[in-house]
Amino acid sequence: MLSNLFFDEPTVEVMNLIGMDIQTVGNHEFDRGQDEIERRREGGCLDDDCSYRGGEPFEGQDFTTLSTNVIVDATGEALTQAYEVIEVDGVGVGFIGVTTENTPIVVSPAGIVGLTFQPEVEAINATVDDVIDAGADVVVVLMHEGGRHDGDANSCENFAGAAAGFLDTMDERVDVLVTGHTHQAYVCDFEDGPLVTQAFEYGKMFTEIDLVFDRAAGELVARSAENHEVTQDVDPDAEVLALIERYEELAGPALVETVGTSEVFIPRTTRAAESAQGNLATDALLYSYADADIDFAFQNSGGLRADLTKEANFDPDTGLYDILREDVLEVWPFGNIVALAEIDGEQLEEYLNHGVSQIGGGLFIQVGGLRIDYTNADPAASPFPRGEVVNVEYWGHPDHEDGTPVDLSADATYRIALNDFMSFGGDGYPDLSASGTGDVFSFQEPLELDVEAYLAGNSPVAPEIEGRIVSVCADDPLAVNGFLDVAGGNPFCADIAALTEADVIRGYDDGTFRPMVATTRQAMAAFLYRLAGSPTVPFDTPDFSDVGSDHPFATEIAWMASEGLTEGYDDGTFRPTAPATRQATTAFLYRLAGEPEGPFPDPDFSDIDSDHPFATEIAWAADAGVAQGFEDDTFRPVRSITRMATAALLNRI
């Protein structure tokens, strides 16, 4: 926060103190435009006025900035140095810097005019010969782009994402690929590729990389890496502490001034749904520009960077959270100013559709003055699921009742308030400053000042989820779909939605439901237990050798056994993580229904006859409309049942 207040100069000075040698350029280096990269390198105060620094000049950085793929159109040369070779104990270690090619869609376009961001791998491969010719024995790429995985900080499980996609075409002479941008922690040592690392986010970890080079053979013979968590149990460095104290003194008491209060904790916004913080952000714009007849306000989720409230600032006497000026600056750190624009209904629809085009991405929209329903049109879209708006209504608008449809025709005209980053086409939004795509008619003050004004006039605030942004099923607009990977057009979308609302089924912590994954027997036990109302269980430990009292689903499995829904296997096991089959699921439901008496019509399934061990259960399920077969008239009894099919069966019973 201090660094942002002083235009990143404190961060540069700390890097100088700790002996930084090299950095690459990331997208946030362009937040204040390309000229700021040069100023941070060479020094000099903003606008040649050092008064904000107490008159002391800014000396700039003592380390090298690298990026081989950011090209100045006018010269065809890289904006910064492309590579550097450092000799370490007689071995030349070559470093190549690379910036994410997607920078133009995540920073303000005004700050990168005249620059081209080349594809990362193409630029890396074009630079490897140069760095080797300059004396590199080992090639290390510092890349502000990354991947993701499912493991811990020092593993590499199911590595995916942009960085993973680069490996097949990257020059095999690259030995180490140090990545960033995706806020992950991983160490991936590929036998036929580079050692790939990332050290999480915000200085919470650092990566120790060890390389063993055989001088006689002239080759790298061993490599390893380990991520370490940064702890706070060391004595502060005297020089760094003095630097921080100096900037705190320059900032003065204004930073810790209380600018508002809140009745609730206001966490950083989600990037996949409506958030309380997003609602506050857009409400602040509507409040501040009410006199300008603003209809709607928008905020990109990626522009909200921190919790607005802090537990340390909770006052038990009042029951309120104090919101300090420094808290506001941490949430809105980019110095964005507010843009007021005029658009028609068709453009509004285009804007909103873009706002849900990456569910989980930084561009995901937060709205004020209206509400939207959207359907998850393409859960498999990369890098995030793609949504489509299906309904737009007024919400919290002074001139229209909540729920009144918004006219999305070209004949309708609306005034909107948003940050300048979005208005200039940041995050890929339509550029409202361009002819024919809207009209920015006014730029106002910094956004954080409007937030402070809103807090001053409305504290204590209590923002909450209101239903402004709702993912719905395509065939049932009243069915709320809360999962990133469930398509709005999924035939079981409404079943999943109904059972989720009833808390019978649940998704995963990452916001997915994983509809095509097989339902495990332990998950089936949990679903059935909740469907039955989570009854009291007469005993705590089921009589299965593989389910102890400490098993996470012991209660649910014990309930199944006590109700006679399952007897397990002949060897005394339950096999909780094994997939449930379609015939077993049908049997569970038949018993849950009280084992209705037949006879039932023979089911019209070619693979089920009267001798089948579950013929009665399957006949009941077919007759009751609980279970259906496949288009080829089969039931496929021993096939694993998917989570989405499980939802359908449970919702029909």
PyMOL commands that set and color helices and strands:
alter all, ss='L'
color gray80, all
select helices_A, chain A and resi 2-5+9-18+27-30+34-42+46-48+51-53+103-106+109-112+120-133+162-166+238-256+276-288+290-292+301-303+311-313+325-331+345-355+420-423+426-428+447-458+493-501+521-531+554-562+582-592+615-623+643-652
alter helices_A, ss='H'
color red, helices_A
select strands_A, chain A and resi 22-24+64-66+70-72+83-88+91-99+115-117+138-144+176-179+185-189+195-199+205-214+219-229+258-262+296-300+314-315+320-324+337-344+365-378+386-395+413-419+439-446+469-473+476-480
alter strands_A, ss='S'
color yellow, strands_A
deselect
rebuild
show_as cartoon
